Amino acid sequence: MRRVWAIADTHLSFARPKPMDVFGEHWRDHPARIEAACRAVIAPEDLLLMPGDLSWALRRAEAEPDLAWLAALPGIKVLAKGNHDYWWDSDRPLNSPGLHDTPFVSDDGWVGVAGTRGWYAPSGEMAAAERAQCEKIIAREIGRLERRLEAIRDCPHKFALIHYPPLEAFAPLLKAHGVGTVLYGHLHLDGGESPLPERWHGLRALCVACDRLLFRPRLVATLG
């Protein structure tokens, strides 16, 4: 039996400390709390899905201590990029020992994971040029996700990782590829924006930002 867990928005900064408790006392010592919670429940054969905002680093070299910390967590770690992951070039493989990016297919072909950063919805207050740029980025993100979903099309169990809350424009693509659950982050407790309903366009849409989970991974699925 394999379990699937998820947690996002770890916001690590081991190379150049940027304590998250400036955003509230509830963030104090959050890496240690996440690690302890993961070690308490995640088995080596389990999957740990992490949809973005993993590190504050601006460059890959600066992110290496954070990536090493993530790699040392239990389970098979699958990562997607968040809006603060400036160290990660979206179009290049992650190439980090002990970590996987997407598309990811489990060794037995049973589980597939596809992911992308996503983007925010254009608003009516945007100038025409800004709106056009926003729509261009969304189209690019949808295209990137579609290519990665194609790579996992034969997997019976499919998960999508999108850092931003998924836009309605993503729903037809996810449903067409048989995705059952989409996992996202980005929405922190102090951000003022509520998560999507967990039943969203016929899919499960789960916000797994770590502060919303009290810094404990969420059990997403148990696969027999």
N, C-alpha and C positions, 0 to 999 in steps of 0.2 A: 504494500500500500504506500502510495506517495502522496504527500501533502504539498499544497501550494500556499505560500505565505507572501505577504507584500508589505512594503513600507517605503515611503518616499521622503524627500526633503531632509536628508541627513545633515546637509550644510556643514560639512567637515572643514577643518582649517588647521591641520596639525603643523604644516610647514610655517604658516604665518597666522598665528591664532587670531580668530575673530569670534570672541565668545557670543553665543546666541542669547545669553541671559539679558543682553541689552533690550531684547524684545519681550522680556518678562521673566520673572523668577522661575516659572515652570520649565524654562529651558536649561536651567543650571545642570551641568555635568551630563548633558543629554547623550553624548557618545557612549559613556560608560553605562548609562541606563539602557540604551538600545542594545548594546553588546550583551549585557546580562540577560535581558529579556529574550534575545535571540538564542543564546546558549541554553536557556531553560526549556525551549520548546522545539527547536528546529533540528531535525535529524540530518545526517550527511546526505541521504538520498532525496531529501525534500528540495523543492525549488523556493528560492527567495527572489521575488520580482521587485525591482526598484525603479519606479518611473520618475527619475530625475531630481535635479538640484542636490546632487550628491556632494559637491565640493565647491567652496568659495574660490578655489585657485583660478588664476587667470591664464596660466601656462601649464603645459603637461608636466614639466619637471616639478613644479610646485604641487601638483596634484598627486604625485607618486605616494607620499605617506598616507594620504587619504584612501587611495586605491588599495594600498597594502592592508589597511585596516578593514576595508570592505571585504577583501579577499579572504581575510582570516575569520570572517563570520562563518558559522556553520551553514551547510546546504550548498546548493548549486545556484550561484548568484547570476541573475540576468538583469542588465541595466539598460535604461533609456536616458536620453539627454533631457535636461531641464533648461529653463531660460537662463539660469545662473551658471551653467556648466560651460563657461567660456573656454576652458582648457581642452574641450572635446570638439574636434572637427567632425561635423555631422556626417560627412561623406567618406570618412576613413574608418576602418575597423578599429575597435577599441585596443586590441592587442595588449592586454594586461593580464598577467598570470593570475589564475584563479577566478577570473571574471569573464562573463560573456555579454556581448551586445546582441542586437537583433538584426536579422532574423535568427532565432534560436530554435533548434529541434533537439529534443531529448534523444539520448542514445538509442532508446527503443522505438523512436518515432511516434511515441504516444502523445507527447505534448509539444505544441509549437507556440512561440511567442514572437509577436511583431510589434515594433514600437517606433515612435517618433516624438518630437518635442511638442507638436501642435502649435496653436496660436490663439490669440483672443479675437472675439468677434468685432467687426467694424461697427462703429456707432454712428448715429445720425449727425453727431456734432463734428465729425471729422471733415476736414477739407477734402476736396475731390482727389487731390494727389495722394494724401495720406490714406484715404480709403482704398484707392487703387493699389497702393503698395501693400496694404493689409491683405487685400483679396489675392494678390500675387503670392504672398507668403503662404496663405492658407492653401492655395492650389498646389504649391510646391510640397507642402507637408502632406496633403492628401495623396499626391503622386508617390512620395517616398513611402508612405504607409502601404499603399497598394502594392508596390514592388515587394515589400517585405512580407505582406500577407500571401502573395503568390508563392513565396518560398516555403510557406508552411501549410500549403493547401491540403496536403495529404494527412495531416495530423488530426486525429479524432478530437483532441481537446486543444482549443485555441484561445489564447489570451492576448489582449492588446494593451500596450503601455503607452499612454499619451500624457505628457507632463501636465499640460494645461487641461482644464475640464473640456471634454470632447465637445466640439461644436456639432450642431445638427447636421452639417454637411458631411460629417464623418459617418453618420449612422447607416446610410444605405450601403456604403462600402463594407463596414464591419459586418452587417447582417448578410450581405451577399457572400462573404467569405466564411460564414459560419462561426463567427466569434461569439462566445457565450458571455464573456466578462471583459470589460474594459476597466483598467486601473489607472488612476490619475492622482496627482498631488496638487501643489501650488496654492491651494486654499488653506491658509493658516487660520488658527483660532482668532487671531487679532486682526484679520484682514477685512472683516465686515461683509464678506460674500459667502453665501450659503452653498453647500455642496448640491449637486444635482440629486434628484430622486434616485434611489438605488435601483428602481425599475425605470429604465430610460429607453424609449423606442424599442421595447422588446428585449433589451439587453440588461445585464447587471452592470451598473456604473458605480464603482466604489472609490471614494476618496480615501487615500491612504497616507496623507501628509502626517508625518510622525507625531506632531503635537496633538493632532486630533485623535491619535491612537494611544495617547499617553505614553508614547515612546516604546510601544510594544508592537511587534509585527502582527498583522491581521491574518487569520486563517481564511483563505479564499476558497479553497477546494480540497477535498479528499478524494483521490482517484484510486479506485480499486484495481 
